[in-house]
Amino acid sequence: MYNFKRINPTNEDWKVIESTYDATVDKTQALMKYVELQGNEPFIAKVYKNDSLYGYFVGEICVRAKVKILGSPFYGLGIAHQGLSMLQEIDGYERITIYKELARWVFNLNYAIWIEIEDWQLSMDDCEGKGVRFKGHDTGYTDLTPTEEAIEHSFEYKSCRYMMNKAKKLGVTIRETLDSQTFLDLHWEQHKDVMSRKGVETPKPKSNLQKLIDAAYPDHLLLMEAVSPEGEVVSTAMTTYDNHNAHFFARANFGKDLKWSANELLMWESMKYCKEKGARFFNHSGVGSFKMKFGSVRLWKPRLYFAKYAWLTPAREVCWDIYHRFRRLFAKKGLWMK
């Protein structure tokens, strides 16, 4: 019923992928360039139903791994929810069916022996009883479709709106960056300070942030700064966006600048910018207390797993447990990804 063909997408293919009803910023040509700059191999396939083009699948092969792993997205890339971009609306049952057929095709052609997929369109209920392995993870998002007044009114008062008003009274203003390289240098130093206050090393190398800027700025990457009345940049934030959604990437400030209470205002102005560009929701990439106070809805989203060989599933669990143990150990010693 379904057939697949791996392609080297043309600009026309990308226009279609980025215009579908289920498109996300993480499936844009720009973000896939970022994936490629990190040393991964884009994996784009056309999906056919009854020999007619039905949609696309967007993912990447992790070439650093000893075994071929197909991620959509691959864990640790700093992007979210990829999967299918369909030419017409389909339900969760059909999405699962397509993924099962896709996995068989991938395994038969030896493109990979392990597949993991996060699809924003899927719910946990869609996966129950469908014969697929999956795990849930929670995330928070702010609905950007209401009016700005309605969105702001949904924010927690004391921990959010009060802080925004305080920043305004102190004379803090928000602007897009004047220079991306200056922004990156400052943001990196601020980010290291944040991690130092938490007692861990920064989890991503500076070169990754440079690659994101090289790939996505300015069309799909928003770089925003909070500025004190004296002209000092006291907080910075990075957000990927397109006309479908926005995805929080990073925010940082020096401990000495917390007195300006600029972080909440910076996030709200970033959300408003993305809303103006057409984004329908703002994915906060987690459910920390700071992220959930922006009128956020908490969702459990599934991550699908497909293995060519049965032994891969328990082996992966063991490997990931070891990986995270060493990562936490090295981070505490300040040795993780300087």
C-alpha positions in Angstrom: 0.0 0.0 0.0 2.8 2.4 0.9 6.1 2.7 -0.9 9.2 4.8 -0.1 12.1 6.3 -2.1 15.1 8.0 -0.5 15.9 11.2 -2.3 18.4 14.1 -2.3 15.7 16.8 -1.9 15.5 19.7 -4.3 14.5 23.2 -3.3 11.0 22.3 -4.7 10.9 19.3 -2.4 11.8 21.5 0.6 9.0 24.0 -0.3 6.5 21.2 -0.2 7.9 19.7 3.1 7.9 23.1 4.8 4.3 24.0 3.6 2.4 20.9 4.8 -0.1 21.1 7.6 2.1 19.1 9.9 5.4 20.9 9.1 7.6 22.1 12.0 10.7 24.3 12.1 12.8 21.2 12.9 11.9 19.8 9.4 13.1 22.8 7.4 16.0 22.9 5.0 17.8 25.2 7.3 17.6 23.0 10.4 18.6 20.0 8.3 21.7 21.9 7.2 22.4 22.3 10.9 22.1 18.6 11.4 24.5 18.0 8.5 27.0 20.5 9.9 27.1 18.4 13.0 28.4 15.5 11.0 25.1 13.7 10.4 23.7 12.5 7.1 20.2 13.8 6.2 17.7 11.0 5.4 14.8 12.3 3.3 12.3 9.9 1.7 9.2 10.3 -0.4 6.1 8.4 0.8 3.8 7.0 -1.9 0.4 5.6 -1.5 -1.0 3.6 -4.4 1.9 5.0 -6.5 0.9 8.6 -5.9 3.1 11.0 -3.8 1.5 11.1 -0.3 4.2 12.9 1.7 7.7 13.0 3.0 9.7 11.5 5.8 12.5 13.7 7.4 15.3 12.3 9.5 19.1 11.8 9.7 21.6 9.0 10.0 24.1 9.3 12.8 27.4 8.6 11.1 29.3 8.8 14.4 27.7 5.7 15.8 29.3 2.3 15.3 26.0 1.0 14.0 23.6 2.7 11.6 20.9 4.6 13.6 18.2 6.6 11.9 16.8 9.4 14.0 13.9 11.6 13.4 15.3 13.4 15.2 18.4 11.6 16.5 18.8 12.1 20.3 21.1 14.9 21.3 21.0 17.1 18.2 19.1 19.9 19.9 16.1 19.7 17.6 12.7 18.2 18.2 9.7 16.5 16.4 10.4 15.5 12.8 8.8 12.5 11.2 6.3 12.7 8.4 5.2 15.8 6.4 2.0 14.7 4.7 0.2 16.3 1.7 -3.2 15.7 3.3 -4.3 15.3 6.9 -4.1 11.7 8.2 -5.0 10.3 11.7 -2.6 8.8 14.2 -3.5 5.3 13.2 -2.4 5.8 9.7 0.8 7.6 10.8 1.7 4.6 12.9 1.0 2.3 10.0 3.2 4.3 7.7 6.0 4.2 10.3 5.8 0.5 10.6 6.0 0.1 6.8 8.9 2.6 6.7 10.8 0.6 9.3 10.5 -2.6 7.3 11.7 -0.7 4.2 14.7 0.8 6.0 15.7 -2.5 7.5 15.3 -4.4 4.2 17.6 -2.0 2.4 20.1 -1.8 5.3 19.9 1.9 5.7 19.8 1.4 9.5 19.3 -1.2 12.2 17.7 1.1 14.7 15.1 3.8 14.2 13.7 6.4 16.7 11.0 8.9 15.8 9.3 11.9 17.5 6.2 13.1 15.7 4.4 16.2 17.1 1.1 14.9 15.6 1.1 11.7 17.6 -0.3 11.3 21.1 0.4 8.5 23.6 -3.1 7.1 22.9 -2.3 6.9 19.2 0.5 4.4 20.1 -1.3 2.2 22.6 -2.1 -1.2 21.3 -0.6 -0.6 17.9 2.2 -3.1 18.1 5.0 -0.4 18.3 7.6 0.2 21.1 7.5 3.7 22.5 8.3 5.8 25.5 6.7 9.0 26.7 8.4 12.2 27.6 6.8 15.4 28.7 7.1 18.9 27.2 5.4 22.2 27.5 4.1 24.6 24.9 2.4 27.9 24.7 -0.5 28.3 22.3 0.2 31.4 20.2 -3.1 31.5 18.3 -5.1 33.7 20.8 -4.6 37.5 21.0 -1.4 38.8 22.7 -3.6 40.1 25.5 -5.1 36.7 26.1 -1.8 34.9 26.0 -0.1 37.3 28.4 -3.1 37.0 30.8 -2.5 33.2 30.9 1.0 33.7 32.4 1.4 33.2 36.1 1.2 36.5 37.8 3.8 36.6 40.6 6.6 34.6 38.8 6.0 36.0 35.3 3.9 39.0 34.7 5.1 40.8 37.8 8.7 40.1 36.7 8.0 41.4 33.2 6.5 44.6 34.6 9.5 45.0 37.0 11.9 44.7 34.1 10.0 47.4 32.2 10.0 49.7 35.2 13.8 49.2 35.5 14.1 50.4 31.9 15.0 47.0 30.3 14.3 46.9 26.6 14.3 43.9 24.2 15.8 43.9 20.7 17.0 41.6 18.0 20.8 41.3 18.1 22.9 43.8 16.3 25.6 41.3 15.4 25.3 37.5 15.5 29.0 36.8 16.3 29.0 39.3 19.2 25.8 37.7 20.4 27.3 34.2 20.3 30.5 35.2 22.2 28.4 36.9 24.9 25.8 34.1 25.0 28.4 31.5 25.4 30.1 33.2 28.3 26.6 33.7 30.0 25.8 30.1 29.4 29.0 28.9 31.0 28.1 31.1 34.0 24.7 29.6 34.2 26.1 26.1 34.2 28.7 27.0 36.7 26.0 28.3 39.1 24.3 24.9 38.7 27.6 23.1 39.4 27.9 21.4 36.0 29.8 22.0 32.7 28.0 23.4 29.7 26.3 20.5 27.8 26.9 21.7 24.3 30.2 22.9 22.7 30.2 26.5 21.4 30.9 25.2 17.9 27.4 23.7 17.8 25.8 27.1 18.4 28.0 28.5 15.7 26.7 25.8 13.3 23.2 26.7 14.2 23.8 30.3 13.4 25.5 29.4 10.1 22.6 27.2 9.1 19.5 29.0 10.3 20.2 32.7 10.9 18.3 34.9 10.3 15.4 33.2 8.4 14.8 30.5 11.0 16.7 31.6 14.0 15.8 34.5 16.3 18.6 36.0 18.4 17.2 38.3 21.1 18.8 40.5 23.7 17.6 42.2 26.9 19.4 45.5 27.3 19.7 47.6 30.5 19.2 51.4 30.4 23.0 51.8 30.3 23.1 49.7 27.1 24.5 46.5 28.6 23.1 43.2 27.3 21.9 41.5 30.4 20.2 38.4 29.0 20.2 36.5 25.6 17.9 34.0 24.0 17.9 31.8 20.9 14.7 30.5 19.3 14.2 28.6 16.1 11.0 29.4 14.2 9.0 29.3 11.0 5.4 30.0 10.0 4.2 26.8 11.8 5.8 26.8 15.2 8.7 28.1 17.4 11.2 26.0 19.4 13.0 27.4 22.3 16.7 26.6 22.0 18.7 28.5 24.7 18.6 31.4 27.1 21.4 32.7 29.4 22.6 35.6 31.6 25.3 36.3 34.2 24.4 35.9 37.8 25.2 39.6 38.5 22.4 40.6 36.0 19.6 38.7 37.7 18.7 42.0 39.4 17.2 43.2 36.1 14.5 40.5 36.1 14.9 40.5 32.3 14.4 36.8 31.4 10.6 36.7 31.5 10.3 39.8 29.3 12.9 38.4 26.9 10.9 35.2 26.5 7.6 37.0 26.0 9.0 39.3 23.3 10.6 36.3 21.6 7.2 34.6 21.6 5.5 37.7 20.2 8.0 37.9 17.4 7.4 34.3 16.5 3.6 34.8 16.6 4.0 37.7 14.2 5.8 35.4 11.8 2.9 33.0 11.8 4.0 30.4 14.5 1.0 28.7 16.0 2.7 27.3 19.1 5.9 27.8 21.1 7.6 24.6 22.2 9.5 25.2 25.4 11.5 22.0 25.1 10.8 20.8 28.6 8.6 21.4 31.7 10.9 23.3 34.1 9.2 25.8 36.4 10.5 28.7 34.3 9.1 27.3 31.1 5.7 26.3 32.5 4.8 29.7 33.9 4.1 31.1 30.4 0.6 29.7 30.2 2.1 26.5 29.1 0.2 23.3 28.4 2.0 20.1 29.5 1.9 17.2 27.1 3.2 13.7 27.1 4.6 12.9 23.6 5.7 9.5 22.4 9.1 8.5 21.0 8.8 5.5 18.8 11.5 2.8 18.5 12.0 0.2 15.8 14.8 -2.4 16.0 15.9 -4.7 13.2 17.1 -7.3 15.7 15.4 -8.1 19.0 18.6 -7.9 21.0 19.1 -4.2 20.1 16.3 -3.0 22.4 17.9 -4.2 25.7 21.4 -3.4 24.4 20.3 0.1 23.8 18.9 0.5 27.3 22.2 -0.6 28.8 24.3 1.6 26.5 22.2 4.7 27.3 22.4 4.0 31.0 26.2 3.9 30.8 26.3 7.0 28.6 24.2 9.1 31.0 26.2 7.8 34.0 29.5 8.9 32.5 28.0 12.2 31.2 26.8 13.1 34.7 30.2 12.1 36.2 32.3 14.0 33.7 30.0 17.1 33.9 30.5 17.3 37.7 34.2 17.2 37.1 34.0 19.9 34.4 35.2 17.6 31.7 32.0 17.4 29.5 32.2 19.0 26.0 34.1 22.2 26.8 
